[in-house]
Amino acid sequence: MNILFVLTSHDQLGDTGKKTGFWVEEFASPYYMLSDKGAKITIATPKGGAAPIDPSSEVPDAATAATDRYNKDIATQGLIANTEVLAGINPDDFDAVFYPGGHGLLWDLTNDAASIALIEKFNAQQKPIAFVCHAPAVLKNVKNTDGTPLVKGKKVAGFTNTEEVAVQLTAIVPFLVEDMLIASGASYSKKEDWASYAVQDGNLITGQNPGSSELVAEKLIESLK
């Protein structure tokens, strides 16, 4: 299994002066679940180099067994510090793609031409494409081969409006993930705030929040069998 992980390069939380980036748990849990099964994982970002970590994902309340493992894993930390440039990635070299969330991608990957083209190519090849929490936002401008939104008519999950209210960032983010998915014609569903929830529709796998990352990884692993 050759799996591509795509992370944000964006580290500014709007104009708040605060930092953002990717959410450690949403990277670490799927990363270790896949790598422990022998997957070869490549990590890419729009700018290459160091991928910024959302400081909020490093607080004790956000810690999990996977984040603890990451914090002791110098080798994987090195991969995060030296990601490949997304535009140089060939989708033909990979069996699937996984996008961890975090608020950063709302500002860069949603409009990134290389990311959009890459997802469209994976989808056209019917390879698994997986997204968790805020990451379904990167599907905003992704189309099917017929020009319709990729998520149109598809069962999807993603970070809910009420979860965004809970983290007090509704007025900061460029758009709300739930609203965007519904506006794009997706069949959006959710559970209560912070419940683990993931759905699969064909090759498209999406999860609601950080606690859903393992469910998304499980569905991705199953899809690759």
C-alpha positions as CSV (number, residue, x, y, z in Angstrom):
1,M,0.0,0.0,0.0
2,N,1.3,3.4,-1.0
3,I,-0.7,6.1,0.7
4,L,-0.4,9.8,0.2
5,F,-1.2,12.1,3.2
6,V,-1.9,15.7,2.3
7,L,-1.5,18.4,5.0
8,T,-1.9,22.2,5.1
9,S,0.9,24.7,4.8
10,H,-1.2,27.5,6.3
11,D,-0.5,28.5,9.9
12,Q,-2.4,31.8,10.4
13,L,-5.9,31.6,12.0
14,G,-7.5,34.3,9.9
15,D,-6.5,37.8,11.1
16,T,-6.6,36.8,14.8
17,G,-2.8,36.7,15.1
18,K,-3.1,33.2,16.4
19,K,-1.6,30.1,14.9
20,T,-3.3,27.1,13.2
21,G,-2.3,24.2,11.0
22,F,-3.2,20.5,10.9
23,W,-4.6,18.6,13.9
24,V,-2.1,16.1,15.3
25,E,-4.6,13.4,16.3
26,E,-6.2,13.4,12.8
27,F,-2.8,12.8,11.3
28,A,-1.2,10.5,13.9
29,S,-4.0,8.0,14.4
30,P,-4.5,7.1,10.7
31,Y,-0.8,7.3,10.1
32,Y,0.1,4.7,12.7
33,M,-2.9,2.5,11.8
34,L,-1.8,2.4,8.2
35,S,1.9,2.2,8.7
36,D,1.5,-0.6,11.3
37,K,-0.1,-2.6,8.5
38,G,2.8,-2.1,6.3
39,A,1.7,0.9,4.3
40,K,4.3,3.2,2.8
41,I,3.2,6.8,3.5
42,T,4.3,9.9,1.7
43,I,3.4,13.3,3.2
44,A,2.9,16.4,1.0
45,T,1.9,20.0,1.5
46,P,1.3,22.9,-0.9
47,K,4.6,24.6,0.0
48,G,6.6,21.5,1.0
49,G,8.9,21.6,4.0
50,A,7.5,21.9,7.5
51,A,3.8,21.3,8.0
52,P,2.4,23.6,10.7
53,I,0.7,21.9,13.7
54,D,-2.3,23.6,15.2
55,P,-1.2,24.5,18.8
56,S,-4.7,23.6,20.1
57,S,-4.2,20.0,19.1
58,E,-1.1,19.8,21.3
59,V,-2.8,20.6,24.6
60,P,-3.3,17.8,27.2
61,D,-7.1,17.6,26.5
62,A,-6.4,16.7,22.9
63,A,-3.9,14.0,23.7
64,T,-4.5,10.4,22.6
65,A,-2.4,7.2,22.5
66,A,-1.6,8.2,18.9
67,T,-0.5,11.7,19.7
68,D,1.6,10.4,22.6
69,R,3.3,8.0,20.2
70,Y,3.9,10.8,17.7
71,N,5.5,13.0,20.4
72,K,8.1,10.3,21.0
73,D,8.6,9.4,17.3
74,I,11.5,11.5,16.1
75,A,11.5,9.8,12.6
76,T,7.9,10.7,11.9
77,Q,8.4,14.2,13.3
78,G,11.2,14.5,10.7
79,L,8.7,13.6,7.9
80,I,6.4,16.4,9.1
81,A,9.3,18.8,9.1
82,N,10.3,17.9,5.5
83,T,7.1,17.3,3.5
84,E,7.1,17.0,-0.2
85,V,5.7,19.7,-2.5
86,L,2.1,18.7,-3.5
87,A,2.4,19.9,-7.1
88,G,5.3,17.4,-7.7
89,I,3.2,14.4,-6.6
90,N,2.0,11.9,-9.2
91,P,-1.3,10.3,-8.2
92,D,-0.4,7.2,-10.3
93,D,2.2,6.4,-7.7
94,F,-0.4,5.9,-4.9
95,D,-3.2,3.6,-4.0
96,A,-5.2,6.1,-1.9
97,V,-5.1,9.6,-0.5
98,F,-5.9,10.8,3.1
99,Y,-6.4,14.4,4.2
100,P,-6.2,15.0,8.0
101,G,-8.1,18.1,9.2
102,G,-7.3,21.2,11.2
103,H,-8.4,24.7,10.4
104,G,-5.4,25.6,8.3
105,L,-6.6,23.8,5.1
106,L,-9.7,26.1,5.0
107,W,-7.3,28.8,3.7
108,D,-5.0,26.9,1.4
109,L,-6.0,23.4,0.2
110,T,-9.6,24.4,-0.6
111,N,-8.4,26.6,-3.4
112,D,-5.1,24.7,-4.2
113,A,-5.1,23.8,-7.9
114,A,-2.7,20.9,-7.3
115,S,-4.9,19.4,-4.6
116,I,-8.0,19.8,-6.6
117,A,-6.4,18.1,-9.7
118,L,-5.0,15.3,-7.5
119,I,-8.3,14.5,-5.9
120,E,-10.0,14.5,-9.2
121,K,-7.5,12.1,-10.6
122,F,-7.7,9.7,-7.7
123,N,-11.5,9.9,-8.0
124,A,-11.5,9.2,-11.7
125,Q,-9.3,6.2,-11.0
126,Q,-11.8,5.1,-8.3
127,K,-9.1,5.0,-5.7
128,P,-10.0,5.6,-2.1
129,I,-10.1,9.3,-1.1
130,A,-10.5,9.9,2.7
131,F,-11.0,13.1,4.7
132,V,-11.7,13.8,8.4
133,C,-13.1,16.7,10.4
134,H,-12.4,20.0,8.5
135,A,-10.7,18.1,5.6
136,P,-13.9,17.6,3.6
137,A,-13.6,21.3,3.0
138,V,-11.0,20.6,0.4
139,L,-13.7,19.1,-1.8
140,K,-15.3,22.5,-2.2
141,N,-14.0,23.1,-5.7
142,V,-13.4,19.4,-6.8
143,K,-15.5,18.2,-9.7
144,N,-16.5,14.9,-11.2
145,T,-15.5,14.2,-14.8
146,D,-18.9,15.6,-15.9
147,G,-18.3,18.9,-14.2
148,T,-20.7,18.4,-11.3
149,P,-19.4,18.8,-7.7
150,L,-17.7,15.6,-6.5
151,V,-19.8,15.5,-3.4
152,K,-23.2,16.0,-5.2
153,G,-25.5,13.3,-4.2
154,K,-22.8,11.6,-2.1
155,K,-23.2,10.6,1.6
156,V,-20.7,12.7,3.5
157,A,-19.8,13.7,7.1
158,G,-17.6,16.6,8.2
159,F,-17.1,19.1,11.1
160,T,-20.5,20.4,12.1
161,N,-21.7,23.9,12.4
162,T,-22.4,23.4,16.1
163,E,-18.9,22.0,16.7
164,E,-17.5,25.1,15.0
165,V,-19.6,27.2,17.4
166,A,-18.3,25.2,20.3
167,V,-14.7,26.1,19.4
168,Q,-15.7,29.7,18.9
169,L,-14.4,30.1,15.4
170,T,-17.6,30.5,13.3
171,A,-16.8,34.2,12.7
172,I,-13.1,33.5,11.8
173,V,-13.3,30.6,9.3
174,P,-13.8,31.4,5.6
175,F,-16.8,29.1,5.5
176,L,-18.5,26.4,7.5
177,V,-17.8,22.8,6.4
178,E,-21.4,21.6,7.0
179,D,-22.9,24.5,5.1
180,M,-20.5,24.1,2.1
181,L,-21.2,20.3,1.8
182,I,-24.9,20.8,1.8
183,A,-24.7,23.8,-0.6
184,S,-22.7,21.5,-3.0
185,G,-25.5,19.0,-3.0
186,A,-24.1,16.4,-0.7
187,S,-26.2,14.1,1.4
188,Y,-24.7,15.4,4.7
189,S,-25.3,13.5,8.0
190,K,-23.9,13.9,11.5
191,K,-24.1,12.6,15.0
192,E,-24.1,14.7,18.2
193,D,-21.2,17.0,18.7
194,W,-17.8,15.2,19.2
195,A,-19.3,11.7,18.6
196,S,-17.2,9.4,16.5
197,Y,-18.8,9.2,13.1
198,A,-17.7,8.3,9.5
199,V,-19.5,7.5,6.3
200,Q,-18.4,5.9,3.1
201,D,-20.0,6.3,-0.3
202,G,-18.1,4.3,-3.0
203,N,-14.5,5.4,-2.8
204,L,-15.3,8.6,-0.8
205,I,-14.7,8.3,3.0
206,T,-15.4,11.2,5.4
207,G,-15.4,11.6,9.2
208,Q,-17.0,14.2,11.4
209,N,-14.4,15.3,13.9
210,P,-11.0,14.5,15.5
211,G,-12.5,11.5,17.3
212,S,-13.6,10.1,14.0
213,S,-10.1,9.7,12.6
214,E,-9.8,6.0,13.5
215,L,-13.1,5.2,11.9
216,V,-12.0,6.9,8.7
217,A,-8.7,5.0,8.8
218,E,-10.5,1.7,9.3
219,K,-12.8,2.3,6.3
220,L,-9.7,3.2,4.2
221,I,-7.9,0.1,5.2
222,E,-10.9,-2.0,4.4
223,S,-11.2,-0.3,1.0
224,L,-7.6,-1.2,0.2
225,K,-8.0,-5.0,0.8
